[in-house]
């Protein structure tokens, strides 16, 4: 894709308030997949009943994950060690509720990790080059034993988008569906009514068992 301010903003708009529910590295570390439930509104028709998307970060160089316990004062505890990416998957699989990726800015913004400790929970070196782009993600979530924040960064070269079954989604379509959702929300489009959103989320396939904080997103 052509990287410029407009392209960056389009991708970030499509990612805003998505649920991050998995992180996987492909064979030979050729890519790193971020598993998402996104907010996407097609040009015509109702909300997509399967809003799972794979954000594929190609040629990843460095993957970092930070897992911390949420504290009563609103802060976070120290980094909890994660042995490998299988442990990350195990953590996601144990979620009982999941938060959303909010804030609108997720690409090439070093300040988003300003509060990180010197050593995160897990660091995976995938390639020798530093990576020209960096994506930041997080999920404020919970398990039976309490609340947590899991977050991470991936440095990479290029990104593509797929559906959960591996069908490619043109990046222009991905960003347009995201932008259309937020515009429809502002316009009070009936396709985003409480009833319509609840109907779209009933039986929605999940990457891992979890419960949304709220069925109404707007």
N, C-alpha and C positions, 0 to 999 in steps of 0.2 A: 504494500500500500504506500501511497505518497504521504509521508509524515510531515504535517504542518499543524499549526494551531487549530485550524478548523477540523482536521481529521482527529486530532487528539480529543477535542471537546466532544465530537460526535460519538467516539467510542466511550468516553466517560459518561455521557448522558445515557447511553444504552446499558451501562453497567450499574448506574445508580439505583440503589435499593434492591439489587439482586441478592439472592441468598448464595453464599459460597459454601459448598457442601462436599468438597473433595479436591485433592491435589495428587496428580499422578504424573510420573515421568515415563516417556515412551522408550521403546527399545533403543539401545545405544545412546540414550539421552538426546535423541533427535528433536524431541519436543517435550514441553511440560503442559499438561492439561489442567485447567481450572474448571471444576464442575459447578455449574450454576443453575439456579432458577431465575429467570429474568422477567422483567416487565416489558412485554412486547404486544403491540396492537397492529394487526395487519391492515392493509389499506381498506379492505372490505371485510365484512363479517365480524363475528364475535371474537373475544379473546381466545388466543391459542390454548386449547386444553392441555397441551404438553409444552410447557415453557422451559424445559430443560435445554441448556446449551452447553457446549464444550468450547471454552476459549482456549485455543491451542496456540501456545507461545513457542514459536519455532526457534531452533538453535539456541536453547537456553545456556547461559554460562554459569549462573549462580542462583541457587534456590535457598532461601532462608525462611525458617518458620519460628515464630515465637508463641509459646503457650504460657499464659499466666492466669492465675485465679483472680476472680473479681472480688474486691474487698468491700466491706460495708460502707466505707467512706467514699466510695466511688473510684478509688484507685485500683491498682493491680499489685499482686504479689510478685515475687521473683520468678525468673524463667524456670519453667518445669522441663526437665530433660525429655527429649524424644529420641529414641534409639535410631529410628530410620523412618522412611516414608510409610512403611507398613504401620508404624505406631500412629502416624498422622491419620491414616485411614481408619484405624481402630478407634481413635478419638471421635472422628466424625460419625462413625457408625453408632456410637453410644449416646449421641445427642437426644435429649428429650424435648428441647425447644431451640429455635434458631433465630438469630437476628438478621438484619439486612446491612448491606454494604452502602453506607450513606456518606454524604459529604461532597459529591460531585467531582472530586479531584483524586485520581488514582495513578496517573502516569507521570513519570519523570519529576517527582516532587520529593526531594530528600527530607523535607521537614516532617513528613508523615511518620518517619521512624525516629524522630528526635528524642523520644522518651525511652527508646530501647536500651537495654543493658549492653555492655560490651560484647557479651556472648549470648546469642539467641539459643533457643531450644534445640535447633537442628540447622546445620549448614551442609548443603550438597553442592559440590563443585562438578558441573556438567561439562564444561569446555574450557579451553585455555584462554579464550578471548574474554574481555570484560563484559561485553554486551552493550549495545548502543541505546537500548531502551530499558526502563524498569517499571514494572507493574507492582502496585501495592494493593493488598486485599486484607480483609478482616471479617471476623464473625464473632459478635458478642452473643454468647450462647450458653446453654446449660445442660448438665447431666443430672442424674439422680443425686450425685454427691455435691452439687452446687453450681455456681455460675463461673464462667470462664471467658477469656478473650483469646482467640487464636487468630494470628495474623501472619503475614508473610510478604516477601518480595521475590520477584523473579526478574532477572535481567535476561534479555532476549533480543532477537534481531527483527522478527516479523511475526504477525499474528494472523490466524484464520479462525473461522467459527464453524462449528458443526452442530447438528442436532444430536440427541442422545444416541440415535442409531447409527451415527457416523455420516449422515447425509450432509454435504457441505451447504453452508448458508452464505451467500455472497455478503461481503462485509457491508456493502451499501444497503442491502436489505436489513441486516442486523441493526445498523445505526438508524435507519429510517423507521423501523418498527419501534425502537426505543424512543426516538424523538416524537413520534406520533402518539405514543402512550402519554407522555407528559403534556403535550399540547391538548390532547383529548381530556385529560384530567382538569386542565385549566378551563377548558370550554364546557365542562360538565356534560361530556358526551354520554348518552344513555348506555353505551356499550361498557362504560366503567361504573355503572350504578352498583350499589351494594349487592343487589340481587345477582347482577351479571358477574361480578367478581367472585362471589361465593359459589355460583354455579360452575364457573371455570375452574375453581380450585377443588371442587368436590371430586375425589378420586384421582387428582393429579398425580402422575407417577413421580416418585421420589428417588433421588440418588441413594439416600439412606433413610431409615426410619427417623422421622422427626415431626414436630408439630410447629406450625407457624405461630408467631406471637399473636397475630391477629389476622383474621380472614379479610378484613377491610383495610386496604392499603391507602385509602385516600378519602 
